Amino acid sequence: MKSLRVLVVDDSAYSRRSITKMLEGIPGVEVVGYAVDGEEGIRQAISLKPDLVTLDLEMPRMDGFTLLRILTNRFSLPVLVISALSDADKVFRALEMGALDFVAKPMQGHARELSSIEQDLKWKVKQVMVSLLSKKARQSVPVAELDTLRKSTRSVTKRTVELVAIASSTGGPPALQSIFSSFDSSYPFAVVVAQHMPAGFTKAFADRLNRTSPFTVREARDGDLVEPGLALIAPGGCNLLLEEAGTEIRARVKPPEASDRYVPSADVLFASCAPLYGNRMLAVVLTGMGNDGSKGVVAVKERGGQVLAESEDSAVVYGMPREAVATGAVDRVVPLPGISQAILASGGFGSL
């Protein structure tokens, strides 16, 4: 790939200029055009053949949701949603419809916020570049070699699990929605989740999961008791850890360290859970860019816990699961539709 060709779709002139300037500051990225509404977005997508589209959801004439459906279904184009913080529910709807990821929309006149958004946007676009290159590389690998990778997982010994810890990033929100909604009851284990997401979105996301799950799902608060039937989502912009408090285990919400590349960090979460639960813990690594969770699954395995990873067949981005598998700590690789059943089987609550 000589360069990543990007089409910017946004009805705000200020946002178009801001996003274009940010993107043009990324080596290897070329902004090939822009559109002010959905209808123009379709014409530009056909004419310019971009590799990636950044998309505002609120636009005149044809809205962002209609355009998103066309871009993902008809053209199979990766779409990065650019949306305001107040539109959290719309963002999650867009992700369920096939958007690759999202960043908070820059607001005119807020220089500090703009700087933070620029870092987030650049990071995610760079990861799209890595993902597209990786996809091309995988297409050149002989099928037999890929089959060997899929079959190189170990069998799982059943035991009662008291904690399920989940890591996810790009593609994670709809994957988590699928898992939580597929449980037919609230099982006797607790769940903790590190989903890479900015501050301000995780409460709405937890509320969304709570509406369709038999588990009680909420954004974690410092001091929350970790108990069966409760799922805690790490707050955006913070790390979630578990700590022993007498005979109880409680959640701790802490600001990230300067060295933390991913926030909320799955490595931090997994490493805090492993010594507390040992072989009563199951770690699950879902779709996502990067390698967060790869150190954490090693810590889980060293303490006798089990590890599942989402398969390449279903992962939106096979970065995090691939890195977890590469550690040798993964017990099973499972496609998304089978993850919930695999969790129950690994925990001693069902069979595959």
C-alpha positions, -999 to 999 in steps of 0.1 A, spaced: 0 0 0 17 32 -12 -6 54 9 -39 52 28 -65 72 7 -91 88 30 -124 104 21 -137 129 48 -176 132 50 -189 159 73 -214 188 68 -193 211 90 -167 231 72 -147 236 104 -148 198 111 -137 190 76 -108 214 78 -98 201 112 -100 164 103 -82 169 70 -54 188 87 -50 160 113 -50 133 87 -25 150 65 -1 151 94 1 113 93 29 99 71 15 76 44 -20 91 46 -36 111 17 -69 129 20 -83 124 -15 -115 144 -11 -144 154 10 -182 154 10 -208 175 28 -236 150 29 -244 114 23 -254 117 -14 -221 134 -22 -204 108 -1 -216 80 -23 -205 98 -55 -171 105 -41 -167 69 -28 -175 56 -63 -152 82 -80 -122 83 -57 -122 47 -45 -108 56 -10 -93 30 14 -110 46 45 -139 70 51 -143 93 81 -180 99 87 -202 123 106 -236 109 115 -257 140 115 -259 154 80 -286 169 57 -302 151 28 -289 115 33 -278 110 69 -247 92 81 -265 59 90 -278 55 54 -244 62 40 -227 39 65 -250 10 54 -241 16 18 -204 20 23 -200 -11 44 -225 -34 26 -221 -24 -10 -185 -12 -11 -170 -30 19 -152 2 29 -138 7 64 -156 36 81 -144 56 111 -172 75 127 -165 111 139 -192 120 164 -200 143 193 -198 131 229 -235 137 233 -243 112 205 -231 81 224 -262 60 216 -259 69 179 -222 59 179 -230 24 193 -258 20 167 -232 29 140 -208 3 154 -235 -24 154 -241 -14 117 -205 -21 108 -185 10 115 -149 1 123 -144 25 152 -151 60 163 -135 92 177 -151 121 195 -159 149 171 -137 180 175 -155 211 188 -146 245 175 -127 267 198 -115 239 222 -78 237 215 -70 213 244 -98 189 233 -87 192 197 -51 181 207 -65 150 225 -88 141 196 -59 145 171 -39 119 190 -68 95 191 -76 100 154 -40 95 143 -36 64 164 -67 48 150 -59 57 114 -24 42 118 -39 10 132 -63 9 101 -32 11 79 -15 -18 99 -48 -38 97 -51 -34 59 -15 -44 54 -19 -74 77 -50 -84 58 -31 -83 25 -3 -103 40 -27 -130 53 -43 -133 19 -9 -144 6 -4 -171 32 -12 -206 20 -45 -220 34 -28 -250 50 -6 -227 71 -37 -208 83 -55 -240 91 -25 -251 112 -28 -219 132 -65 -225 139 -59 -260 150 -30 -253 173 -51 -246 204 -52 -268 235 -82 -286 250 -97 -270 281 -100 -286 315 -134 -278 330 -135 -262 364 -157 -237 382 -150 -201 372 -158 -172 395 -145 -144 373 -146 -138 335 -123 -109 324 -127 -96 288 -105 -75 267 -117 -58 235 -110 -28 212 -119 -22 176 -151 -41 169 -155 -48 206 -189 -30 213 -210 -51 190 -190 -82 199 -197 -76 236 -234 -69 228 -236 -102 211 -220 -121 240 -240 -105 268 -273 -108 250 -268 -145 242 -266 -155 279 -299 -171 288 -296 -163 325 -274 -146 351 -247 -171 359 -228 -174 392 -197 -156 381 -187 -119 379 -175 -102 347 -150 -74 342 -144 -57 309 -116 -35 295 -129 -21 263 -108 6 247 -131 36 248 -127 73 256 -141 89 287 -178 98 285 -189 68 264 -186 39 287 -216 47 309 -239 48 279 -223 16 266 -228 -2 299 -264 10 300 -269 -3 265 -255 -38 274 -276 -38 306 -309 -35 286 -303 -67 268 -284 -89 292 -296 -110 322 -264 -98 340 -265 -64 357 -241 -44 337 -228 -10 347 -198 13 344 -174 4 373 -171 28 402 -142 28 426 -150 5 455 -176 -16 437 -180 -51 452 -172 -78 426 -200 -103 428 -218 -130 408 -242 -118 382 -226 -83 380 -206 -71 350 -184 -41 354 -172 -20 324 -139 -1 329 -146 36 327 -132 53 296 -99 70 302 -92 50 333 -78 16 343 -99 -9 362 -81 -32 387 -94 -56 413 -80 -56 449 -86 -77 479 -104 -60 508 -106 -83 537 -128 -113 526 -141 -93 496 -128 -83 462 -135 -48 451 -130 -27 419 -105 1 419 -107 28 392 -74 45 387 -59 70 363 -35 54 337 2 54 341 23 74 316 36 40 303 1 27 295 -3 25 258 -39 14 259 -66 27 282 -85 11 297 -57 -15 298 -65 -52 296 -30 -61 306 -35 -41 339 -69 -56 345 -58 -92 338 -26 -89 359 -46 -76 389 -72 -104 386 -48 -133 381 -33 -136 417 -68 -131 433 -86 -158 413 -59 -182 401 -76 -212 384 -110 -198 391 -105 -172 364 -112 -171 327 -97 -144 304 -112 -137 270 -95 -116 243 -118 -103 216 -113 -83 184 -91 -53 184 -60 -35 171 -27 -38 189 -14 -62 215 -32 -52 247 -40 -83 268 -10 -104 255 10 -98 287 -21 -102 308 -30 -136 294 5 -149 303 -1 -137 339 -35 -155 340 -20 -187 326 9 -186 351 -17 -185 379 -36 -215 365 -64 -196 348 -79 -203 314 -78 -182 282 -101 -179 252 -94 -158 221 -118 -148 193 -109 -165 160 -97 -146 129 -129 -158 111 -151 -134 131 -128 -107 145 -132 -73 129 -95 -68 135 -74 -98 144 -46 -79 162 -53 -85 199 -64 -122 195 -34 -129 173 -10 -115 198 -26 -134 226 -24 -167 206 13 -160 199 21 -161 236 11 -198 238 -12 -190 267 -45 -194 248 -65 -226 255 -91 -222 228 -97 -200 197 -135 -196 191 -155 -176 166 -177 -149 181 -211 -168 179 -196 -195 201 -178 -173 227 -207 -172 252 -211 -210 251 -173 -215 254 -173 -192 284 -200 -214 301 -183 -246 291 -149 -234 303 -164 -223 336 -182 -256 342 -217 -242 335 -224 -260 302 -209 -280 273 -196 -272 239 
